[in-house]
């Protein structure tokens, strides 16, 4: 059976979000954050360990939406595991902040411990 995030219980404050194709993810109850995983186009000429792209989407009000590339993983199962882990980490980070308005996605991503995330091939943060 193919792995599915819908079979996993998500951390508090997160709900499954619909995606096209094989992509998946979750939206935070604040509606300011979405974590998602998308399969990489096979024509993208990426190494085998980079089959899924992990992204954090930060939305301010209903007007501004910024996509932050977190990195890549090799399998859908690793993508599911990392998305759920990132949801937990984001919850922890938001508890430390006085409000969601002061949250900085770039700081969040840059402070992820790369050694802890050996499944993720980290990339520099990009804005889309």
C-alpha positions, 0 to 999 in steps of 0.5 A: 500500500502506498504511504498516505498522510491522510492515515496519519494523525496530524499535530494539534492545530493542523488539518489536511489540505487538498493538493493536485496530483500526488502532492499533500500537506497541511494547513495551520489553524491560523491560516497563515501557514501551510506545509506541503510536499510535491513530487518533483517532475522527473524531467527536472534532472534531479538526483535520486535523493531529491524526488519530493520538494518540501515547502513552507507557504506563509500567508499574510492576510489574504493578500501576500503569499510567499513560498519558502523552499525547505529542501528535498527528500527521496521518498513519499514516506520520508516526505510524510514523516518530515512534513509531520515533524515540521508541523510539530516544530512550527507549533513549538516555534509559534508557542515561543513567539509572542504572536504569529506576526513576528514569526520569520519563516526564513529564521525557522528554516535556517535554524532547523538542525540539518543533522537531525534531518538527514533525510532532507537535502537542504537548499537555500531559501527561495521566494516564489 
